[in-house]
Amino acid sequence: MKGQVKHAFIYAILSTLLLFVLHHLPINHIFIDPFSEAIKSQDVTDISISKLRDHRKVKFDDRIFIINSEITDRALVAKSVNQLLKHDVSAIGVDLLFDSLNNNYNDTILANSLNNEKIVLGYSFVEHNHGHGHSENSHMEIKDKSAEIFTKECKQGYVNLGTQDGFTVRTFQPEYTDKGKVYNSFSKQLAQMRDKKISNIVNDRKNKIEWINFRRMQPGDVNMKSPINKNEFVHYQMTTMRQFVQDSSLYAPSFFKDKIVLIGFCGENENALSMKDRYYTSLNEHTSGRSIPDMHGVIVHANIISMLLDRDFIDEIPEKVLYLISFLLLFVNYFVFKKILAKKILLEFWAVRLVQIIEFILLLGLCLVLMSAFSIKLGFILIITAVIMSFELFEFYDHKLVNYLKKLFYKSPNQ
Amino acid sequence: MLFKSFSTSIKISFLALAMLMASIGHSQYYVIAIKGKVFCIQKELNEDTYVQLTYGALQANGKIILKAGAAVTLLNEQDDICKLTEGEYLLEKLTFNSHESKSSISKIYNYFKSFFLEHKATESKNHYMNKVYAISRGEKQAPILDFPLDGNISMDFNKIPFAWTHSCDNCEYIFTINDLASKEIVFSSMTTEKEFSLENPRKYLSENRDYFWSVKLAGSEHSIEYDNRIFHTSPYGELKKVLSLIDDKIKDVKLFENDGSAFIYTLSSLESQGMINEAILFGKHTTVDSMRIENALLENFIYDVVAKNNLSF
């Protein structure tokens, strides 16, 4: 038994090292990562968030009010902002670009409206990286920004969101540091104008990038269909800009008190299922295969703001712990495989596969439950690769490597 | 004046090239894109001919000189592409690259090879880049009028296409033609497309008269400054006469009709006479055997005209 423990330990260590090497090789992981290849661009998190969470229990967020700009003009935007500033709003986030000047009256009245400390204007940047992924050497270059006349006194925040494939949004960077200067994201800037503690909380987490804990669906009647929002959940209040200007006198004086108002594009009109500024998120009801983007950019920002205000972050289990879990799985599987093979039961190969399938289901279930119930992200790919490869590695170790090691250090594990 | 002399020089150079092409059976290249000032030195009976490069066929014996900021794209007989930038190049030493591998086996090989390229897993934050720009321009913009350009339009065509650009998924447009003198609407139609074909234009438009056309957004309550374009209707049959004269010249110099030379010569001649809209419409209406070359030539001609006249199209 003591010998078996030693061999199980060596087998688990060597297999974990192999996983580490394969995981860090700059090649496609198709052979070690068949699951992720099969569901390319998908993430187990998506299944938890879209399928397992009960969206009826998600609280309607009355701290955020959304105005669909539709296709509007500067005069109407100015009018809306002026109306909102009459109320005691926390902040007004304008997720629209005014990067051209028409040099007319509308430019002047919009500039007068936007130059207010309660306004946050969005802008975008291009990230230049020296090397792969995020690095200390990356720096930002402004891509699109509203003309200077509109940004003199208002605050600004970048609207960039994190994507791995170019169209699915799952992460955001709360702040970006470039040449010692800290730039706030659009959502963080707005959230901290309502809750001053946000900045400290984000800094204390020490996460350069945060997963977005999507909970609230895209509002709007036209979106009440699969794969966007087939169960017709309403988590945010949204109106069109025309409607808002028309009805502004009807709102109760206290209605907008401390609210964050987001002005952004959610379709050319109430009936248009527009694909502009619209992205795939973890809330998409089709978690695999072809689908349509489910959320407009401004609603993604709203979800981030809700997450920040609720301190509803996704906590990630560190990679070191994932390697430890993989090690333990391999260690346990050594004994399980030994037991099955020693008994020489009928169809022993299928018995081994059955064990692997059961482990797969249990681990997948664990990942899903941790995410959906506790917002804890357990990396699935690494640990499931350990399970999938465990038997082949076991055979290699037990039939080939063990004899070599025996000659070098140990007696046979059967002795 | 300057423009006319420039066009004449292009015509002359084109004729020289075409005659040279007809005389020798050398391999040919096709010029399919030109940007900036590009010149060509062709060897003809121990004498070098120095001409400005234009679209169409080109013998592979000589030199191309590209000035600063210039670029040229050439196509060889195997449909391979060669892109040149500033510098001097010997035509016979140019390297052409295939558009893509033509062999199915190599395509399959490339597909399997892609398995070994790095694949960005969804689970690692390090693979997430700030590349989604979640912002939009919510303003309603006026449609940008593309075609026809300001200038003449011949009444010889049975239909005249009008085209515009507008960034809107489901907008409805009011297309209008007004008489320039009286400002009265002579034609109006609603459409959800970004183009409109005016069938039988002689029914609505008189010859030798000025009109302007515009495209407005239907149901728009906002103050948008719309653009409009003025055009003059030239008499019925005038274009036919011009084309007939051009045909005669083509026959005189024995140009081939199926290699794009006659086609580009016709376009250049029409352009030199200020008939840019007619040239584009002629190009669109002309059906020739080697359609691929003609389409590429027409597109580049349009691009060139737009760039020269500083227009948006």
Interface residues (C-beta under 8 A of the other chain):
Chain A: P26 I27 N28 H29 I30 D33 S36 E37 K40 S41 Q42 D43 V44 S69 E70 I71 T72 D73 R74 A75 L76 V77 D95 L96 L97 F98 D99 N102 N106 G122 Y123 S124 F125 E127 N129 H132 G133 H134 K143 D144 Y158 V159 N160 L161 G162 T163 Q164 D165 G166 F167 T168 V169 R170 T171 Q173 Y176 K208 I209 W211 G264 F265 E268 N269 A272 S274 M275 K276 D277 Y279 G297 V298 V300 H301 E316 G379 F380 I381
Chain B: S114 F115 F116 L117 E118 H119 K120 A121 T122 E123 K125 N126 H127 Y128 M129 N130 K131 V132 Y133 A134 I135 S136 R137 G138 E139 K140 C168 D169 N170 C171 H222 S223 I224 E225
